[in-house]
């Protein structure tokens, strides 16, 4: 295992996910159901499934698209969405 890649991935995902809508949804589900173990299990399975799909798709796309283009495209998309949110279009 490449520990440098592992730690970079863990830190990036952990920080990016803090306080996002998924965390709020988990908080609400746990508070409403009062069954935190079920919420934990459901969240872990859901995050795992999404991660598996994303990693497989990323590996497939990397064969056809230069990763630098994906990085630039992602940055532009985030900037455009942020701008639209600022002007109240989203």
Secondary structure, DSSP 8 states (H G I E B T S, - for coil): --HHHHHHHHHHHHHHHTTSHHHHHHHHHHHHH--HHHHHHHHHHHHHHHHHHHHHHHHHHHTTS-HHHHHHHHHHHHHHHHHHHHTT--
